[in-house]
Amino acid sequence: WVNYPELADSKYKPLADKYFPKGVGAVFTFGVKGGKEAGIKLVDALQIFSNLANVADAKSLVIHPASTTHAQSAGVTPDMIRLSVGLENIDDIIDDLSQALDKA
């Protein structure tokens, strides 16, 4: 699963279109198969992304909320990964995510 307000099937799409006509930014969450263990492996395997709770930085950031900052928060699932995509080369970002997903 992927949670991003600009996706056509997002319940937040009408609000995103109304309040952010130029786009909502580069922060989103997704689920990784394998739950908490796979989420931790994915974060550990990333090389470009920094494992930080911040968002909207110039550098790409990742966090596995269930094992770090928001373990008890409503809506946080064991498989959830939050990404904040930065200014690095997009091909490098995609390659890094791809190799980390293969290891998760």
Stockholm file with secondary structure:
# STOCKHOLM 1.0

chainA/1-104         WVNYPELADSKYKPLADKYFPKGVGAVFTFGVKGGKEAGIKLVDALQIFSNLANVADAKSLVIHPASTTHAQSAGVTPDMIRLSVGLENIDDIIDDLSQALDKA
#=GR chainA/1-104 SS CEECTTSTTCTTHHHHHHHCTTCCCSEEEEECTTHHHHHHHHHHHCSSSEECSCCSCSSCEEECGGGTTTTTSTTCCTTEEEEECCSSCHHHHHHHHHHHHHHC
#=GC SS_cons         CEECTTSTTCTTHHHHHHHCTTCCCSEEEEECTTHHHHHHHHHHHCSSSEECSCCSCSSCEEECGGGTTTTTSTTCCTTEEEEECCSSCHHHHHHHHHHHHHHC
//
